[in-house]
Amino acid sequence: MEKTDYIVTDKAGSHVAGKRVTAGDPISLTEAQARYELLLESIRPADEKAPVEPASKPARSAGK
């Protein structure tokens, strides 16, 4: 069984594929182990950049 490297996202709980994790941890999983976690977005491929949050727009003051 070939394993692939993933990074645990902040959407993950305390366990991914039965392993205790925290956000940002690297984890190696088989395709079968990763399938469900990828659907939940609990992990992302290690070679994929983390998504960038769009910058929030400053609040507009009243009357402008």
Secondary structure as GFF3:
##gff-version 3
##sequence-region A 1 64
A	DSSP	beta_strand	4	8	.	.	.	ID=ss1
A	DSSP	beta_strand	15	16	.	.	.	ID=ss2
A	DSSP	beta_strand	19	20	.	.	.	ID=ss3
A	DSSP	beta_strand	26	29	.	.	.	ID=ss4
A	DSSP	alpha_helix	31	39	.	.	.	ID=ss5
A	DSSP	beta_strand	43	45	.	.	.	ID=ss6
###
